[in-house]
Amino acid sequence: MTTASTRYESLDAIRGVAVMGILAMNILAFALPFSAYTNPLAGGPVGDLDLATWFFSFVFIDSKMRGLFSILFGASTLLVIESAAASGRSAAGAHYSRMFWLGLFGLIHYYFIWFGDILFLYALCGLILFAFRNLSVKALVVWALLFFLVAIAFLGGGWLMFALAEAGKLPPEAVAQAQGDLARLNADMGPNAASYAKDVATHLGSYGSIVAEKLGPKATDPFIQALMFLWETMGLMLIGMALFKSRMLTGEWDAARYRKWAVIGFLIAIPPLVGLARYQYANGFSAVSTFGASLSLSMPFDIAATIGWAALIMLLIRTAASEAVRARLAATGRMAFTNYLATSIVMTTIFYGYGLGLFGSVGRTALYLFCFGMWAAMLLWSKPWLDRFNYGPLEWIWRSLSRWRLQPMRKVARA
């Protein structure tokens, strides 16, 4: 029988994989203009190796690692709520205090460190998530599906409008507005995107100029992004709560069940995702095709692949990972907040103009060398830190702020 400590180690370990995996997504946005995140030709023609790297990322990594991180946030949120209630504290007070400070951390992260923040979005979702804490697994799944349907309709409607505008099939009264929107989309997401060179120049500027742009013209971006991605993220977090309640994320399923879910998830997801990759390639990575394939058409299959990844990772943690590997991953996961923000600080310092100034100068494939280096750093430093301290540095600050008193940081040696 699995003990409670082992179960929570499994949850921490998969969270460790998720925080490493999200860097595999974000490394492109740290080092290249955002137009290149979805479109490999945004800066012009690329070699076959970089194109193959884009293909692998689109099918296996992009959105799936963010999805896994979101699922684990939902599971962890439910765990914190249950722990607060079990200890006699106000579950609502504990939860909403945590979300308030998380949202503030997210805004600081966005404005003063990196534009790709997800913490503010997570905090907003967390405000809603509390209402679902007592639902059954079945009810959580039903609600998740409803949120996914809204997300698909919302983003899919945008793609359909762009596709009709490109094909010249809109009513006359809608053409002018749609053509303007389509021109902006092509400038932001198309091949040889007009925004590419401007984005490079911006991020090779001084720290002050980068921050000034986010405090000025892009000050509302966190709120706009929250509106775009709240629906999908809420669905993923509800799935995380359901998987936690079903004991999938605590390591209590047998290996055959994990294997079955992994196989089903990937069988549902991979063929359509390969088809969507080919759709973009066949259309010369037009802005409309990359917008549709990346943000709306791929969503159901990204979700299936995310659940497949969760099952596969749990299977490997249970059956293949050594005790030492599990301990390293679990420590990385327990310090996910610190590791996530530390990654932003390290990567922006490497690539931005106020650091080493490598922004826009490293190819898509070579960027993963930086990713591997940061993974190694997370695995190497997290466990020794937690051998000495109760929390990661930012986890300690977050917990102390949320409870309105300093928490004990250094571990006390047992007699």
Secondary structure, 3 states (H helix, E strand, C coil): CCCHHHHHHHHHHHHHHHHHHHHHHHHHHHHCCCHHHHCCCCCCCCCHHHHHHHHHHHHHHCCHHHHHHHHHHHHHHHHHHHHHHHCCCCHHHHHHHHHHHHHHHHHHHHHHCCCCCCHHHHHHHHHHHHHHCCCCHHHHHHHHHHHHHHHHHHHHHHHHHHHHHHHCCCCHHHHHHHHHHHHHHHHHHCCCCCHHHHHHHHHCCCHHHHHHHHHCCCCCHHHHHHHHHHHHHHHHHHHHHHHHHCCCCCCCCCHHHHHHHHHHHHHHHHHHHHHHHHHHHHCCCCHHHHHHHHHHHCHHHHHHHHHHHHHHHHHHHHHCCCHHHHHHHHHHHHCHHHHHHHHHHHHHHHHCCCCCCCCCCCCCCCHHHHHHHHHHHHHHHHHHHHHHECCCHHHHHHHHHHHCCCCCCECCCCC
